[in-house]
Amino acid sequence: MIKSLLVANRGEIACRIFRTARRLGIRTVAVYSDADAHARHVREADEAVWIGPPPARDSYLDVARILAAAHTSQAQAVHPGYGFLAENAAFAAACTAAGFTFVGPSAESIAAMGSKILAKTRMRAAGVPLLPGYAGEQQDLGHLAREARAAGLPLIVKPAAGGGGKGMQIVRTEAQIAPALAAARRLAESAFGDGALLLERYLEAPRHVEVQVFADRHGNCVHLGERDCSIQRRHQKLIEEAPAPDLPPEVRERLRAAALVVARAVDYVGAGTVEFLYDAGAFYFMEMNTRLQVEHTVTEAITGLDLVEWQLRVAAGEPLPLSQAQIRFSGHAIEARVCAEDPHRGFLPSAGELAVLEWPEAEQVRVDAGFVSGDRVPDTYDSLLGKVIAWGETREVAAARLAAALDATYCAGVHSNEHWLARIVRDGRFLGMRHSIAFLDAAGGEFAPAPLPPAALVLAALGEILPPQPPMRDTSPWAHTDGFIPNLPAQVMLRFSAAAHTHEVTLQFQEGRPVGARVDGAAALALHEVSWCGARLAARLGTQRLQARHFRSATHVHLWTPAEHFELALADPRTQQFEASAATGGLTTPLPGVVVSVPVKVGDQVEAGAVVMLIEAMKMEHAITAPHAGTVSAIHFAPGERVSEGSPLLEVAPRP
């Protein structure tokens, strides 16, 4: 067995590999860039080696730096994980040439499957089903255009060296052929350094089905069943499951047999995944991933096997631990990828410090994560935070467990997609197997976050006003937060903003207890049974009992109800003064801040309402507008300068 292992990767896959290595008594070595100096995978390794600045090309993609780290740490073997250099034939060859055991297939196998043109040529010769199209060596655009017309429409154009959907162009009419080929060529050359293209008949709504294969150096080759990865967004897998549901038994057997043909055709060794498109009862070879997949976990869940352990044993020269006849399948498993991205804003990647990241703990639920509370998500790499995997005796049970586990995942500080994923897993079309790889393109908008309900605003306000524990009997009256004013009703008003809307919540108190709530001026509702234990709030609003988890991070309030996460900005009362001053063209600041920009200069003519200065205060930008038409006669502060409360900012002389 291998004695020491360097993982040339980061995040959750590095942590996943370390877990198995520790169990086997293998010394572990992490590599890290400046952006990952305090990352979880660095903390969990026995040793860590710095490999460069944040850009991947200068660290995780730098073969020389990775090999130097392996020499420095005296590692015996190198595991590439997935992504980065995992399917780089030159890296595999360099590891072997430097005397390290490469935990993966040979450089020749990687190269054979790295080019889609070469791979499809081999698969056609091996008799594996392929979609109609063109995967030839003649690559001038004129010839490709003729082949496109011969193949028939609709058609998809793919970079031969690409992956992850980059550079793909869909062609539906003859007029689109030439522009699509030119665009795909440009993207292929810029993204992969290889302008070669292949053409395939485009299937509108197929399923993505793949088979896990494993082979050793002793001639043994087995499959570990298949997976369905049809829930995708922008060609990126989001939800994967095993076994692939709703496949006729004879199709399932032919699919598995075809995957073994693919692996044997390239003398494969190690873990690999053969991907197919499945449509109308037929399947077609797409590509082979010559590495461990992100979704290997669902295969582990239904087989009870540790695929990383198998990788390490095969790399050490051992035969496969089991024969095909000894492999057993049990139940169903589904995985969801929790990513740092914002479902409210078109899934833009999110970065920053994780004020909270708590993963679920539940029966038959597994979590593979690269981050926890307090970690920083860099803006340099993949947005994957971790994966939540649920197993069940049936698909329905696995889906219910996964949805509940996603709802029990708490993330604040960066935006994340776990509740969006839970809504998909609960959807009747997913549960009824009526989805395809086109499902989210057509229906993705239906899983948008729910509107902010008034009840959530009431709980957010209670979380801000109430002490986390009931006050002692002898607590000073000055410590109460019930808005007591002699001879006036005891009430407290808070303002929250979310999704560009501002909301006012007024809590009414009686004898120090909240007894009523009004949201945005609506009729007051009675409050009963208000309690707060730890971070959890509960209250009955009218006849409806509510409960949620509450968390405050700086000026942001996070509220988790059983199926939603709401993030609200708490408005400081002084901000109201600022907004009122700005709205009326006030040229002084009612609170301290920093000048962001001054879009005018002395002598400029401005109209009433024109923005003359931007101030950042309370982590928000506020516009100072001209109170009347006139001439800018003086500017007292420059960008970057701090202004104190009540400071005159600039002067606008009225127009005669």
N, C-alpha and C positions, 0 to 999 in steps of 0.2 A: 504493500500500500504506500501511496505517496506520503511523505513525512512533512512537507511544508508547501503551502499553496499561496501564490499571489493571485488576487482577483483584479484583473485589469478593467475595473468598472467601478460604479458608485451606486448609491441609493439602495432601493429595496432588493435588487438582485444580488448586490454584494453582501448585504445582510443575510439574505436567504442562503447563499452558498456558504458563508461562514458558519451558519447554524449546523449544517450537516458536517462540515469539516471539524467543528469542535466535538461533535458527537463521536466522530471517528478518531479523535486524538491527533488531528493534523494541525500543525502550527499555521496560523493565518496571517497574511500580509495584505494590507490595504494600500492603495495609492490615492493621492488626493491633490487637487489643485488649490490655489488660494481661496477659491469660492467655497471649498468644502473642508476647510481647516478644522472646523468644529462639528462636522457632519456625523451622523449616527454610525455610518459604516466605518469611519475612522476610529470612533470610540470602541467599537465592538471587536476590532481586529487585535491580534496579539502584537502586531507591529504595523506601523504606517510610514510610508515614504512619500515625501513631497515630490510632485512631478511637474510643477510649472504654474503659470498664471491661469486665470479662469477660462479663456477661450479654449474649446475642446481641441482645436488644431495644435495648440501649444502644450497640451497636457494629455488628455485621455486618448487622443488620436495620434500622438507622437510615439511612433514605434521605438525610436532610440531611447527616449526617456523611460518608457515602460520596461524595456530590457535592462536599462541601467538600474532601475529600481529592483528588478528581479536579482541582478548580480549583487547589489548592495545588501539586500535582505537575505541572500543565500537561499532563495526559494528553489524548490525542486521542480515545481510545476506552475503553469500559468493557466488560469481559467478566464476566458474572455467575457463571460456573462452573455448579455444580448445588447445589440446596438454597438456604437463605437466601432471597435475593431473585430467584433465577433465573427463577421463573415468576410474578413479581409484575408485573402489567400497569402498575400505577401507577409502579413503578420504571423500567420501560422507557420510559414516556412522559416521566417526569421527566428521564431522561438525554438524550433527544432534545430536549426543550424547553430544556435547559441548554446545548445545542450539542455534546454528546458523541455519538460514534457508538456505538450500542448493538449489541454483538455477539450478535445473536439475532433472533428474529422481531419483528414489529410488536406494539405494545401491543394492537391490535385482535385479532390472532391469538391472543395469550396469553389475552386475556379470553374469546374464543370457546371455547377449550378448557379454561379454568380452571373453569368451571362444568360439572359432569357433566350437568346437566339440559339446558343449552343445547347442549353438545357432542352429546349423544345425539339431541336434536331435529334438529340439522343433519344428523347421520349417517343418521338414518332417512329424511330427505328426499333424501339423496344415494344411497340404496339400499344402504348398508353394513349387513351382517348385525348384528342386535342380539339380546340375550337378551330373552325375554318379561319384562314388568315395567311400571313406571310412572315416567315422568320428566316430569311435568306441573307447571304453575304452582300448581295448587290444593294447598295444603300443610297444611290443618288435619288434625289427627291422625285424626279420624273418617273423612274422605275417604281418607286414606292406608290406614286399616285396611280399608276396602271394596275399594280397589285391590289390597291384598295378598291378600285372599281370592280376588279375581277372577284374579290372576296365577297362583295355585297355589303349593303348597309342595313342597319347601323353598324358602325365600326369603332373600335377603340385603338388609339395609337399610344404605344408605351415606349419609354426609354428602355433599351435592352439591358442596361446596367443599373436600372433604377429600382426603387422600392418605395413603399409607403404612399403610393398614389402620386408621387411628385412627377410632374411633367405629362401626366396622362391627358389626352384630348379625345373627346367623344365626337364622332362625325355622324350626322344624320342625313345630310344632303350632299350631292356631288359638289356643290359650290363651296362646301366647307373643307373639302379634302386638302387642297393646296395650303390654305392658311393654317389648318391644324397640323399638317406635317412640318411646316416651317416653324411654328411655335414650339412643337414638341422637340424639334432638333435643337433650337436655341436653349430650351430649358435643360435638355439632356446634357448638352455641352457645358453649361454653366454649373449644373448641380452635380454631375457625375464625371465630367471630363471625358465623356464618351458620347458621341452624337448618334450612335447606332439606334435604330428604331425597329419595333416589330408591330405587326398589325393583327388584330383579332376581331372576330365577330363580337359585337357588343350585346350582351344579355341585359335586358332592362331590369329584371328583378330576380336574380338568382340567389341562392343561399351560398354562404362560404362554409365549406366543410373540409376539414383537414384530418390527417392521420398521423399519429405519433409513431415513429419507428425508432428502433434501436438495433445496432449491430456491433459486433466485436471483431477482433483480429483473427478469430478462429473459425470464421465462416458462418457464424450464427447470426440470424437476422429475424427480428420479431416485430410485431405491431402491438401497441398498447391501447388499441381502440381509437375512436375518432372523436372529434370535437366539432361543435357548431359555433362559428364566430360571426354570425350574420348581423348582429347589432353593431353597426359601424357609423361613424360620422367622419366625413371627409377622408374616407378610406382607412380610418384608424379604428381598430377594434376597441370596443368598450365593454361588452358583456360576452362572455364565452361560457360554453357548457359542454359537459360530457356525460353520457354519450350523446351524439347528435340525435335529436329526437325526430320522430316521424319519418324514418327511413325504412323502406321495405327491406325485409331481411336479405333478399338476394342482392339488392343494391349495396347494402352494408358490407356484405362479404366480398363483392367485386371491388368495392372501393378500397378495402383493406388489402386485398390481393394486389391491386394496381400500385399501391404505395410501396409494397415490398419489391415489386418489379423495379420501381424508380430507384430505390435505395441500392439494390443489387447492381443496377446498370452503371453506377458510378463507384462501385466497390466501397460503399459507405461504411464508416466506422463511427460509433458514438450515437448521440441523440440527434434526431432530425425530424422535421415536420414536412409532410407532403400536402400541399394545398390544392384544393379542387373547387371549381364552381359547379353547383348542382342545380339543375333546372329541368322541370317537366320529366323527371324520372331518369335523366341522363347526367353523367358527370364528366368534367373536362379538366385535365391537368393545367394548373396555373403556374406554380413554382415550388421549389423546395427550399425551405429555410434550414441552413446547415448549422444550427445552433439550438440551444435550449430556448423554448418560447416563453413569453410572458405568461401565457395561459397553461403552462405545464402543471399548474397546481390542481386543476380540475381532473386531470388524468391521474395524478397522485391520489386524489380523494376517492376515486372509484376503483382504484387498483390496490390501494394500501402500500404502494411502493414509493421509495425516495429516488427520484430520477437523478438528482445531483450525486447521490451515492453511486448509482449505476454509472454515471459519467466518470467519476473518479476511479472506479474499479476497472472499467474498460480502458481508461487512459493508462492505468498501471499494468495493462497486459492481461488482466483476468478475463475469463469468459463471462458471458451474460449470466446473471444469477439464476434466471429462470428460462425454461423453454417455452415455446408458444402454448403448449398444452397445459403448462402449470400456471399460466396467467389467468386470474379470475377478475370479473367485473361485478361491482355491487353498487346499487343505488344510482343516484344522479347528483351531479355537482354543478354549481353555477358560480362564476367569478365576475366581479365588477371592478373596474379600474377607477379608483378615486384619484382625481387629478386636480392640480391647483389651476383652476380656470373658472371664469365667471359666466354662469348660464344667463345672467341678466344682460350681459354685454357681448353677445355673440361668441361666448367661450374664449374670450381673450385670456392668455396666460396671466397668472397672478404670481407675484413674488413678494417676499418680505418675511418678517418674523412670525412664527406660529405662536400666537398668544395662547391658544388652546389647540391641541390635536389629540383627542382621546379616541382610541379604537374600540370597537365593540368586543365584549367577552360574553359568549353565549354557547350553548350546546351545539356541537357540530358546525361551529363557525371558526374559520381560520383567518388570520390576518398576516400578510407579508408586507411589511412597511419599511420605508427608508427614513421616515421622519416621525418625531414625537413633539409634544409641547416644548417650546423654547428653541427649537431648531429654526434655522433660517433657510427659506426656499430661495435659491439663487435664480436669477433671471437668465442664466446662461445655458441651462440644459433642459431636458425633457421635463414635462410638468407632472409626471406620475409621482404621487405621494405614497401610494400603497394599494394593495388589492385585498378585497374582502371576498372570501370564498365560503359558500355554505353547501353542506351535503344533506341529502334527505333520502329516505327510502324511495320516494317518487319525485318526479320533476316538480309537482305542485308544492310538496313539502319543502324542497330545496329553495324554490322561488320565494315562498313565504318567509323562510328563515333569512334569506339574503336581504329581502326588503326590510325586515325588522332590524337586521344588523346595520344596514346603511342608515336607518333612522336613528340608531344609537351611536352613530359616529359624530363627534363634535369637533368642529374646526372653526377657528376664529383667528384673524390676523391676515390670512389670505383667503381669497374666494375659492370655493371647491364645489364639486358636482355631485356629492353623494345623494342628496335628496332628489335631484333630477334623475339619477340612475334608479332610485327606488320607485319612482313613478312609472318608469318603463317596465321594470320587473313585475309590477302589479297590473300592467295593462292587459286587457283581455286578448288583444291581438298577439302579444308575446306569449301569454299563457296558452293560447289556442294554436300556436305555431303558424300564425298567418303573417309572419314578417319575413323580410329578405334584407339584402344589403342596401336596398333602396328605401327601407322603411323610414329611417330618420330623415332622409331627404324630403319625403312627402309629409310625414307626420310629426317631425321633431318639434314644431312650434306648439303642439298640443301638450308638451311636457314642461312648458314654461313654469317658473315659480308661481305659486298662488298669490293673489292680491293680498295686501296687508289688511287683516280684519281688525275692526275696532277692539275686539277682545284682546288681541295681542298688544295693542297700544296700552290698554289698561294694565296688563300684567307688566309691561315694560316700565310704566310709571310707578307701579307698586314696588318693583324691584329697586328703583332709584330712591324712593322715599322711605320705605320701611327699613328698620335695622334688621340685620340678618337673624337676630335673636330677640325675643321679647325683652323690653327693658326691665330692670330690677325695680322693685317698688319704690326704692329711695333714689331713683335716678333724678338728676336735676332737671327742672322744667326747661332749662336752656338747651338740653340735649334732644328734646322732642322735635320732630320734623313734620308736625301736623298742621302747620300754617296758622297757629293760634294768634289771633289779634283781638284785643279787648273790644267787646261790644260789636264784633263783626263775625260772620260765619267763618269757621275754620276750614280753609281750603288751600290747596296748592296746585298751581298750574305749571305744566311742563310742556315744552315744545320739542317734537321729534321731526326729523326729515328722513325720507326714504323715497327712492325712485323719483327724485325731483319734486316731491310733494312735501309740504309741511303740515304737521298735524298738532293740534292742541289737545291735551288731556288735563282735565281738572278733577282732582280727587277731593272729595268732601269728607271731613272728619267730625267725629263726635266723641268727646271724652278720650281723645287720643287715638281712636280707632277709625280706620277708613270705612265709611258707610255708603258712599255713593261715588259714581264716576260719570263724567260727561266727556264725550269725544267729539271734537270739531263742532261744538255748539249744539249737538243733538240733545234730546231729552236725557235727563239723568237716569241712570239705572242703579238699583240698590246693590250694594256689595255685602256679601256675607261670607263667613267661614274663611277669612283671609289667613293664610299661614305661610311661613317661609322657613324651610328647614335646609340648612346648608345653602346650596345654590338653587334649590327648587322652590318655586312659588306655586301656590294654589289659591283659588278664590272661586266663589259662586257669584256670577254676575247675572242678576235676575234669576232665572231658573237653570242657567247653564253653568256647570262646574268646569273650571279651567285649570290646567296645570302646565307648567313650562319650566325649563332651566334658564337661568338668567346669568349673564356674564357681562361685566363692564371692562372695556379696554380703552383707556384714554377717554376720548369723547364719543366712543361708539358703544352702543348697547346691543348685545346679542341675545336673542331669545329663541330657544328651541322648543317648539311645541311637538306633540308626538310625531308629526310627519313633515314639519317645515322648519326652516331656519330663517329668521328675520334679523337683518342688521339695520339698526337705526342710528342716525347721528343725533346726539343730544345737543340741543341748541342752548348755548349760554344766554342768560337773560340780557347780558350786555350786547349780544349780537342783534337783538331786536332794536336796540338804540342805534346800532351801526346801520342796520338796514333802513330804519326810518330816516336817519340823517342822510344816507345816500339817496334814498328815494326822493327827497325834497331838494336835492342838490347841495346838501351841506358840505362845506369845504374844510371841516375839522373832523378829527377822528375821536369818537367817544371811548375808545379803548386802545391799548398799545398794539403795535403791529410793525410790519416791515413793508417798505415800499417795493412792490413787485415790478411795476413799470409806470412810465409817465409818457403817454402817447402824444403829448403836446409839448410845445415850446413857447417861450415868451414871445408875444406878438401874434400868436395864432388866433384866428377868428373861430369861435365855436358857437354851436347852436345850443339852445336849452336841452338838457338831457344827454349831451355828448359825454362820453367817458373821458375824463381828464387824468385819472390816476387809478391804479389798482393797488389795494392794500391787502396783505395777508395777515389775518388775525384769527385766533382760535382755530388754526389749521384750515381756514377757508379763505378764499379770495373774495374781496368786496370791491365793487366799482364805486368810485367817487364821480359824480356827474355834475356838469355845470348847472347851476340853479337858474340861469337865464342866458340868453344870447349875449355875446360880448367878446372882449379881447382878453387873452391870458396876459395878465400884467406882472405876475410874480409866481415863482415856483420855489418852495422852501425846502424840498427834500428831493434827493436823487434816488434812483433804484438801488436797493440794497441797504438803505439807511433805515434805522429804527425810528419810529415816531411814538411819542408818549401820548397818553390820554389827553384829549382836548387840544392837541397841537393844531395850529393853522397849517394847512397843507399847501395851498396855493390860492391865488387871487384872480378873479375874473371881473374885469371892469364892465359894467352894463353897456350895451350898445345904445348910443344916443337915439 
